[in-house]
């Protein structure tokens, strides 16, 4: 039946299979047969490789958001104090910001 977990024993190791619309797949149930919590499956998803891959992906996203928020804070601080505008232009682009001088930004902006 669809959605039910099948238990198969291969060479003394129990493997749990579940059928969905893509076919059969291995699952790692978080509850044991006696309804106690299987902490290994709950914490690491049944595989240390999956756990470390997910941790690395989450770490990359955290670094990305920290860097973005930090850069936005620096940019907002630049426009709060026009005296530091020259330093900010250099740090956010320097020579690549052709056509934008601090006097033009301060007078028009």
N, C-alpha and C positions, 0 to 999 in steps of 0.2 A: 504494500500500500504506500502511497505517496506521503512523505513526511515522517515516516517511522524509521527509527534507527535499527539497523541490522547489526548483529554482533557476529564476527567471524574470527576464528582462531587459526592463525597461521604460524607453524613452528613454535607453538607455545605462547605466542604474543596475540593479544586480543586487539582486533581492529574493528572500529565502528564505521559503518557505511550508511549513508543516507541518500535517497534518490530524490532529485529535484528535476526541474524542466530541462537541465543540461545533461542529466544522467547521474551516475553514481559518483559520490565523492566521500573522502575521508572526513569525519567530524571528530571533534574532541569535546565530549560532553562535560559540563561543569559539575554534574551530579553523578555520584556512584550508584550502583544498584541498590544499596541500602539507604539512599537518599541523602548521604553525607556529601559535603562539598569536596570536589577534587581540586585542591589548591594548585597543583601543577598546571592543569588545563585552564583554570581560571586566571592565573597570573601571567602565564607565558603563551597561552594559546596552543599548548601541546608541543611546541617546537622552539628550541632556543634560537634557531635561525630566524623564525618569524618574529620573535620577541626583539632581537637585536635590529632587524631591518625596520621594524615599526619604531623603535627607539631612535634610530638614526634619522628617519624621516621626520619625526616629531621635533628632534633637535635642530634639523635644518630649517624647519618652519619657524621655530622659536628664534633662531639667530636672524632669519630674514625679517621678522616683525620687529625685533629689537633694533636692528640696523635702520629700518624704515622710520620707526618712531623717533629714534635718536637723530637722524638727519632732519626730520621735520621740526624737531625742537630747536636744533641749531639754526635752521632757516627762519623760524619765527623769531628767535632771539636776534638775528641779524636785522630784521625789519623793525624791531622794537627800539633799536639804538642806531641811528643813522651814522654815528661816528665810526662804528665798526663795519660799515658797509663795504669799504675797500677790502678789508680782510676777508669778508664773506664772499665777495666776488671772486677773489683769488682761490679760496678753498672750494668753491662750487663750480669752477670752470676756468678761472684765470684767463689766459689768452684766447680760449675758445669762445668766450663771450664777446665777440666783436660787435661793435655798435652800441654797447651798453657801458656808459661811463657812470661813475658814482654821482656826478653832478646832475646828469640827465635823470637818473632814478630819483634823486632827492628832490629835484625841482618839480617833476611831473607826477611823482607817485605818492 
